[in-house]
């Protein structure tokens, strides 16, 4: 592979994402220097620095868990791990918006490297990267440093890093980053089988004579970093809420008052409609941009449709090993979405269907797997990328400007 060409296309990818961020900054007002009002994670990290697990007071505009008369951040804690060292310099006014830009650029870089890892050509690697990072609903999360979006954007990066390091056979790092991603969005746990399968395949290629049991026993130490991360979650949860699996969301007033709690099968029917909802049109035939989601995740992230096309292409080519792997990824994504629609809310204020954004790194993996068996299909991403880019850019501008 031509090293210079690889770098040239990598720079093109990063520059494209950076220009997009600047353009959206000018159109929405959400730039790298914007003060983060919804800074739950920074407040939590700063409280830790002061030796306190709760926030010390109520912040009525934040989603806080109320437990034993104290106020806690109600989200999984990992983003506060990232912000903790910065609180020694900035206190609770950490540069969250600037970090969001850095996270987005790093995500683009790792997506591009991941495509190259599957031996896609540099142009196709760049196109596939831009299709998923700029032509999907992930762009909504990239712009706003508020706690909800910060966690999802960071989770996106950590999931991509998980896949990349697993593909390189660096199991300790892969499982570590996966555990970190779970600390942003707990349902990333559904994709652990995919990570383990990648690691198994890589090790089996290196040492085909070893049995699966022997590979596990030889590499059991890979799980140590991830276990340490998981242990910190459990200790924090227990110290705050008396349960090792309680992050605090169940103690949000809205879920305490909810008749069916935070998760229930009774929410599935209505949420499924939101997950798959087609465009709404006004009397003049124009699309209505909903400020509270309610738009099919496959419309706002058409890269999902393209991933399915690559699966169908592999079936026609009788690439059954790849088909099984792709099908496994899609099955994990469906399991994730099935649990998602059991949640009382589907993301609140946002454009598109942001809860489904957490599957996109894995959908990207299914895509590059398919393209690695034939790049000819890759050019058909162009109309998909253009559609996704235009729809999300317009939707973001409308929603962020309250139009």
Secondary structure in CASP SS format (residue, H / E / C, confidence):
PFRMAT SS
TARGET T0000
AUTHOR 0000-0000-0000
METHOD secondary structure of the structure
MODEL  1
X C 1.00
X C 1.00
X H 1.00
X H 1.00
X H 1.00
X H 1.00
X H 1.00
X H 1.00
X H 1.00
X H 1.00
X H 1.00
X H 1.00
X H 1.00
X H 1.00
X H 1.00
X H 1.00
X H 1.00
X H 1.00
X H 1.00
X H 1.00
X H 1.00
X H 1.00
X H 1.00
X H 1.00
X H 1.00
X H 1.00
X H 1.00
X H 1.00
X C 1.00
X C 1.00
X C 1.00
X C 1.00
X C 1.00
X C 1.00
X C 1.00
X C 1.00
X C 1.00
X C 1.00
X C 1.00
X H 1.00
X H 1.00
X H 1.00
X H 1.00
X H 1.00
X H 1.00
X H 1.00
X H 1.00
X H 1.00
X H 1.00
X C 1.00
X C 1.00
X C 1.00
X C 1.00
X C 1.00
X C 1.00
X C 1.00
X C 1.00
X C 1.00
X C 1.00
X C 1.00
X C 1.00
X C 1.00
X C 1.00
X E 1.00
X E 1.00
X E 1.00
X E 1.00
X C 1.00
X C 1.00
X E 1.00
X E 1.00
X E 1.00
X E 1.00
X C 1.00
X C 1.00
X C 1.00
X C 1.00
X H 1.00
X H 1.00
X H 1.00
X H 1.00
X H 1.00
X H 1.00
X H 1.00
X H 1.00
X H 1.00
X H 1.00
X H 1.00
X H 1.00
X H 1.00
X C 1.00
X C 1.00
X C 1.00
X C 1.00
X C 1.00
X H 1.00
X H 1.00
X H 1.00
X H 1.00
X H 1.00
X H 1.00
X H 1.00
X H 1.00
X H 1.00
X H 1.00
X H 1.00
X H 1.00
X H 1.00
X H 1.00
X H 1.00
X H 1.00
X H 1.00
X H 1.00
X H 1.00
X H 1.00
X H 1.00
X H 1.00
X C 1.00
X C 1.00
X C 1.00
X C 1.00
X H 1.00
X H 1.00
X H 1.00
X H 1.00
X H 1.00
X H 1.00
X H 1.00
X H 1.00
X H 1.00
X H 1.00
X H 1.00
X H 1.00
X C 1.00
X C 1.00
X C 1.00
X C 1.00
X H 1.00
X H 1.00
X H 1.00
X H 1.00
X H 1.00
X H 1.00
X C 1.00
X C 1.00
X C 1.00
X H 1.00
X H 1.00
X H 1.00
X H 1.00
X H 1.00
X H 1.00
X H 1.00
X H 1.00
X H 1.00
X H 1.00
X H 1.00
X H 1.00
X H 1.00
X H 1.00
X H 1.00
X H 1.00
X H 1.00
X H 1.00
X H 1.00
X H 1.00
X H 1.00
X C 1.00
X C 1.00
X C 1.00
X H 1.00
X H 1.00
X H 1.00
X H 1.00
X H 1.00
X H 1.00
X H 1.00
X H 1.00
X H 1.00
X H 1.00
X H 1.00
X H 1.00
X C 1.00
X C 1.00
X C 1.00
X H 1.00
X H 1.00
X H 1.00
X H 1.00
X H 1.00
X H 1.00
X H 1.00
X H 1.00
X H 1.00
X H 1.00
X H 1.00
X H 1.00
X H 1.00
X H 1.00
X H 1.00
X H 1.00
X H 1.00
X H 1.00
X H 1.00
X H 1.00
X H 1.00
X C 1.00
X C 1.00
X C 1.00
X C 1.00
X C 1.00
X H 1.00
X H 1.00
X H 1.00
X H 1.00
X H 1.00
X H 1.00
X H 1.00
X C 1.00
X H 1.00
X H 1.00
X H 1.00
X H 1.00
X H 1.00
X H 1.00
X H 1.00
X H 1.00
X H 1.00
X H 1.00
X H 1.00
X H 1.00
X H 1.00
X H 1.00
X H 1.00
X H 1.00
X H 1.00
X H 1.00
X H 1.00
X H 1.00
X H 1.00
X H 1.00
X C 1.00
X C 1.00
X C 1.00
X C 1.00
X C 1.00
X C 1.00
X C 1.00
X H 1.00
X H 1.00
X H 1.00
X E 1.00
X H 1.00
X H 1.00
X H 1.00
X H 1.00
X H 1.00
X C 1.00
X C 1.00
X C 1.00
X C 1.00
X C 1.00
X E 1.00
X C 1.00
X H 1.00
X H 1.00
X H 1.00
X H 1.00
X H 1.00
X H 1.00
X H 1.00
X H 1.00
X H 1.00
X H 1.00
X H 1.00
X H 1.00
X C 1.00
X C 1.00
X C 1.00
X C 1.00
X E 1.00
X C 1.00
X C 1.00
X C 1.00
X C 1.00
X C 1.00
X E 1.00
X C 1.00
X C 1.00
X C 1.00
X C 1.00
X E 1.00
X C 1.00
X C 1.00
X C 1.00
X C 1.00
X H 1.00
X H 1.00
X H 1.00
X H 1.00
X C 1.00
X C 1.00
X H 1.00
X H 1.00
X H 1.00
X H 1.00
X H 1.00
X H 1.00
X H 1.00
X H 1.00
X H 1.00
X H 1.00
X H 1.00
X H 1.00
X H 1.00
X H 1.00
X C 1.00
X C 1.00
X C 1.00
X H 1.00
X H 1.00
X H 1.00
X H 1.00
X H 1.00
X H 1.00
X H 1.00
X H 1.00
X H 1.00
X H 1.00
X H 1.00
X H 1.00
X H 1.00
X H 1.00
X H 1.00
X H 1.00
X H 1.00
X H 1.00
X H 1.00
X H 1.00
X H 1.00
X C 1.00
X C 1.00
X E 1.00
X C 1.00
X C 1.00
X C 1.00
X C 1.00
X C 1.00
X C 1.00
X E 1.00
X C 1.00
X C 1.00
X C 1.00
X H 1.00
X H 1.00
X H 1.00
X H 1.00
X H 1.00
X H 1.00
X H 1.00
X H 1.00
X H 1.00
X H 1.00
X H 1.00
X H 1.00
X H 1.00
X H 1.00
X H 1.00
X H 1.00
X H 1.00
X H 1.00
X C 1.00
X C 1.00
X C 1.00
X H 1.00
X H 1.00
X H 1.00
X H 1.00
X H 1.00
X H 1.00
X H 1.00
X H 1.00
X H 1.00
X H 1.00
X H 1.00
X H 1.00
X H 1.00
X H 1.00
X H 1.00
X H 1.00
X H 1.00
X H 1.00
X H 1.00
X H 1.00
X H 1.00
X H 1.00
X H 1.00
X H 1.00
X H 1.00
X H 1.00
X C 1.00
X C 1.00
X C 1.00
END
